[in-house]
Amino acid sequence: MDDLEQIRQLKYRYLRTLDTKQWDDFEACFVPEATADYAGLSFEDRAALVDYMRTNLPREIVTMHQVHHPEIGIDGDMATGRWYLYDQVLSAEFGFRLEGAAFYDDVYRRTPDGWRVSHTGYTRTFEATWDLKDLPGFKLSLPD
């Protein structure tokens, strides 16, 4: 598999493990010193990022992250990526739905274990929220 495809699969794995709450596999997407900045929500290392996600995104908060239109540049053992994000967050407990879009800007590093995220973050283009009782219907189906 070429570098470009490995980086695409890394980004998809990052999103899948985030949405399915597979925190050990999510953590493995990053180098230990990875940083992140999600529209001002910043993390100085992988441990802080994973701990925040694990604590604040329990199974009952459903997330959906989709990215497309990747722009990836590779320079030796480093790479950059820009992705267009569409996401939703749903919480039945809080009666809340968020829908938004953003542009991710990532930095990747080749490691002995393959490509890993060195920095990730996004800048929002829009964010909308709703009270679930204002929507026509909502059913939560959690995977086992």
FENJO-V608819 format. One record per residue. RES is the residue in one small letter. OMEGA is omega as a letter, one per 30 degrees, with the letter a starting at -180 (none if undefined). NEAR is the number of other C-alpha atoms within 12 Angstrom. Layout:
res=[RES;RES]
omega=[OMEGA;OMEGA]
near=[NEAR;NEAR]
This chain:
res=[m;d;d;l;e;q;i;r;q;l;k;y;r;y;l;r;t;l;d;t;k;q;w;d;d;f;e;a;c;f;v;p;e;a;t;a;d;y;a;g;l;s;f;e;d;r;a;a;l;v;d;y;m;r;t;n;l;p;r;e;i;v;t;m;h;q;v;h;h;p;e;i;g;i;d;g;d;m;a;t;g;r;w;y;l;y;d;q;v;l;s;a;e;f;g;f;r;l;e;g;a;a;f;y;d;d;v;y;r;r;t;p;d;g;w;r;v;s;h;t;g;y;t;r;t;f;e;a;t;w;d;l;k;d;l;p;g;f;k;l;s;l;p;d]
omega=[a;a;a;l;l;l;l;a;l;a;l;l;l;a;l;a;l;a;l;l;l;a;l;l;l;l;a;l;a;l;a;a;a;l;l;l;l;l;l;l;a;l;a;l;a;a;l;l;a;l;l;a;a;a;a;l;l;a;a;l;a;l;l;l;l;l;l;a;a;l;a;l;a;l;a;a;l;l;l;l;l;a;l;a;l;a;l;l;a;l;l;a;a;l;a;l;l;l;a;l;a;l;l;l;a;l;a;l;l;l;l;l;a;l;l;l;l;l;l;l;l;l;a;l;l;l;l;l;l;l;a;l;l;a;a;l;l;l;l;l;a;l;l;none]
near=[10;11;24;26;17;24;35;32;23;32;41;25;30;33;31;22;27;35;31;27;31;24;29;20;21;30;32;27;41;37;30;23;22;29;28;33;25;23;21;11;18;20;25;21;23;30;25;23;33;33;20;21;29;25;16;19;25;24;26;25;29;32;32;28;30;27;29;22;15;24;21;25;23;22;15;14;21;24;29;32;33;28;32;26;31;28;31;25;33;33;29;25;18;16;23;24;28;26;25;28;27;26;29;35;32;37;34;37;33;26;19;9;14;24;34;39;42;35;34;39;30;30;25;24;17;18;19;17;19;21;21;21;16;12;14;9;12;18;16;18;13;17;11;7]
